[in-house]
Amino acid sequence: AQSVTQLDSQVPVFEEAPVELRCNYSSSVSVYLFWYVQYPNQGLQLLLKYLSGSTLVKGINGFEAEFNKSQTSFHLRKPSVHISDTAEYFCAVSDPDGTSYGKLTFGQGTILTVHP
Amino acid sequence: DAEITQSPRHKITETGRQVTLACHQTWNHNNMFWYRQDLGHGLRLIHYSYGVQDTNKGEVSDGYSVSRSNTEDLPLTLESAASSQTSVYFCASSEGILAGQETQYFGPGTRLLVL
């Protein structure tokens, strides 16, 4: 079974500083990778996803992530964060084959807190 | 605009009672999912459906059931609520055409407290 590990449960940063949220997954085969964001008291929404092709994926709100197959990682980055980026971020993985059709396995989440 | 809604948004119930959480989507999506969110565990899949009359168990399905009688709705039933089922429940849907590649769209969540 797939597993996803988010290496930091909480990440505090100052406004306008860069941030990296780390994600590693267990599968040695091809997978699809996702980052979702959850703002306080809301559901999750997609930030970005990697399906194939370029290993650098750009998403909404200035976020980007890099797929590294050899290290089975999909770290999320933003060069300059804003107070409004304060939220919980989830990494997720999906198998491309039919046996796990559309199912996501989520990491434990990383709470990003941006301080003024 | 298409959306996915959940009701109620907050629910307090007693141990042993049957509880049903509603999920309704107007995306006309084939796939629907129920997750629970607990601190330190992220989101865990309870049940999912690929279409009308189709339901499948996820990793934490014990004590829960679902039924899919139409495309729009996937109600989640707690047969006999337990304190361990206190959690935040999220419903999600996806189009169901491109296996594994699709974005899931999430509802706002239902916060359930079992006393």
Interface residues (C-beta under 8 A of the other chain):
Chain A: V4 Q6 S9 Y32 F34 Y36 N41 Q42 G43 L44 Q45 L46 K49 L51 F90 S94 D95 P96 D97 G98 S100 Y101 G102 K103 L104 T105 F106 G107 Q108 G109
Chain B: I4 N31 F33 Y35 G40 H41 G42 L43 R44 L45 Y48 Y50 G58 F90 A92 S94 G96 A99 G100 Q101 E102 T103 Q104 F106 G107 P108 G109
